[in-house]
Amino acid sequence: QLVESGGGSVQAGGSLRLACAVSGYKYSALCMGWFRQAPGNEREAVASIYIDGNTYYTDSVKGRFTISQDNAKNTLYLQIDSLKPEDAAMYYCAADGGILPGKYCYSGQYTIDQFAYWGQGTQVTVSS
């Protein structure tokens, strides 16, 4: 089970920290990711992290978003800084269930279908 929290409404330039609490399976064996979907758009990958700590970011968020994981707390985080109006979306955390090789996880070479477990999402709204 994945449960996201931390979304909200902020002004452009502001920050949010999203969290994803993980339970029910072996957390340490997974490639974890954050995805987002704005109305009318397809769900897109934002960032991912492998168990060895290597990370991937889509180009539009590099330098502004930071993905991290706390294995002791079984929690995945996404620190979002310098928010832009185009960052507004429903944000989802996801886990691959242990099938995605590391080199694909931290190079962004995966599809949404390869993530078997999803949270319910947390809404991020950005006002200009």
C-alpha positions as CSV (number, residue, x, y, z in Angstrom):
1,Q,0.0,0.0,0.0
2,L,1.2,3.5,-0.9
3,V,-0.2,6.6,0.7
4,E,0.8,10.0,-0.4
5,S,0.6,13.2,1.5
6,G,1.9,16.8,1.5
7,G,0.1,18.3,-1.5
8,G,-1.5,21.7,-1.3
9,S,-1.9,25.1,-2.9
10,V,1.1,27.3,-3.1
11,Q,2.2,30.4,-5.0
12,A,4.7,30.1,-7.8
13,G,8.2,30.0,-6.4
14,G,7.1,28.2,-3.3
15,S,8.0,24.8,-2.0
16,L,6.3,21.6,-1.0
17,R,7.4,18.3,0.4
18,L,5.5,15.3,-0.7
19,A,5.7,12.0,1.2
20,C,4.7,8.5,0.3
21,A,4.3,6.0,3.1
22,V,4.9,2.4,2.0
23,S,3.6,-0.7,3.7
24,G,2.8,-4.3,2.8
25,Y,5.9,-5.5,1.0
26,K,9.6,-5.4,1.0
27,Y,10.3,-1.7,0.5
28,S,14.0,-2.0,0.1
29,A,13.7,-4.2,-3.0
30,L,12.0,-1.6,-5.2
31,C,12.5,1.1,-7.7
32,M,10.3,3.9,-6.5
33,G,9.1,6.8,-8.5
34,W,7.0,10.0,-8.5
35,F,4.7,10.6,-11.4
36,R,2.2,13.5,-12.1
37,Q,-0.8,14.0,-14.2
38,A,-2.4,17.3,-15.1
39,P,-6.0,17.4,-16.5
40,G,-6.0,16.5,-20.2
41,N,-2.4,15.2,-20.1
42,E,-0.9,11.8,-19.8
43,R,0.7,10.6,-16.6
44,E,4.4,11.4,-16.8
45,A,7.4,10.3,-14.8
46,V,8.9,13.1,-12.6
47,A,11.7,11.3,-10.7
48,S,12.7,7.9,-9.6
49,I,15.2,6.3,-7.1
50,Y,16.7,2.9,-6.9
51,I,17.7,1.0,-3.8
52,D,21.3,2.1,-4.2
53,G,20.3,5.7,-4.1
54,N,20.8,6.5,-7.8
55,T,18.2,8.9,-9.1
56,Y,16.5,10.1,-12.2
57,Y,14.8,13.4,-13.0
58,T,12.9,14.5,-16.0
59,D,14.5,17.5,-17.6
60,S,11.8,20.0,-16.6
61,V,12.3,19.4,-12.9
62,K,16.1,19.1,-12.7
63,G,17.6,21.4,-10.1
64,R,14.2,22.0,-8.5
65,F,12.9,18.6,-7.3
66,T,14.7,16.2,-5.1
67,I,13.6,12.6,-4.6
68,S,14.8,10.7,-1.5
69,Q,13.9,7.7,0.6
70,D,14.0,6.9,4.3
71,N,14.3,3.1,4.5
72,A,13.9,3.2,8.3
73,K,10.6,4.9,8.0
74,N,9.5,3.2,4.7
75,T,8.8,6.6,3.2
76,L,9.6,8.1,-0.1
77,Y,9.8,11.9,-0.4
78,L,9.7,14.5,-3.2
79,Q,11.0,17.9,-2.2
80,I,9.6,20.5,-4.7
81,D,11.2,23.9,-4.8
82,S,10.8,26.9,-7.1
83,L,7.3,25.7,-8.1
84,K,6.0,26.8,-11.5
85,P,2.4,26.9,-12.7
86,E,3.2,24.1,-15.0
87,D,4.0,21.9,-12.0
88,A,0.4,21.8,-11.0
89,A,-0.9,18.2,-11.2
90,M,-2.0,15.2,-9.2
91,Y,1.2,13.6,-8.0
92,Y,1.4,9.8,-7.5
93,C,4.1,7.6,-6.0
94,A,4.6,4.2,-7.4
95,A,6.7,1.1,-6.9
96,D,7.8,-1.4,-9.5
97,G,7.5,-4.5,-7.3
98,G,11.2,-5.5,-7.7
99,I,11.2,-6.1,-11.5
100,L,12.9,-3.1,-12.9
101,P,16.7,-3.3,-13.2
102,G,18.6,-0.4,-11.6
103,K,20.1,0.9,-14.8
104,Y,16.6,1.5,-16.1
105,C,15.3,2.9,-12.9
106,Y,17.9,5.7,-12.6
107,S,18.1,6.4,-16.3
108,G,14.4,6.9,-16.7
109,Q,14.1,4.1,-19.3
110,Y,10.8,2.7,-18.1
111,T,7.1,2.9,-18.8
112,I,4.3,3.5,-16.4
113,D,3.2,-0.1,-17.0
114,Q,6.3,-1.3,-15.2
115,F,5.2,0.1,-11.9
116,A,2.7,-2.3,-10.4
117,Y,1.8,-0.4,-7.2
118,W,0.3,3.1,-7.0
119,G,-0.9,5.5,-4.4
120,Q,-4.1,7.5,-4.6
121,G,-2.3,10.7,-5.4
122,T,-1.9,14.1,-3.8
123,Q,-2.9,17.3,-5.5
124,V,-0.4,20.2,-6.1
125,T,-1.9,23.5,-7.1
126,V,0.3,26.5,-8.1
127,S,-1.0,30.0,-8.3
128,S,0.9,32.6,-10.3
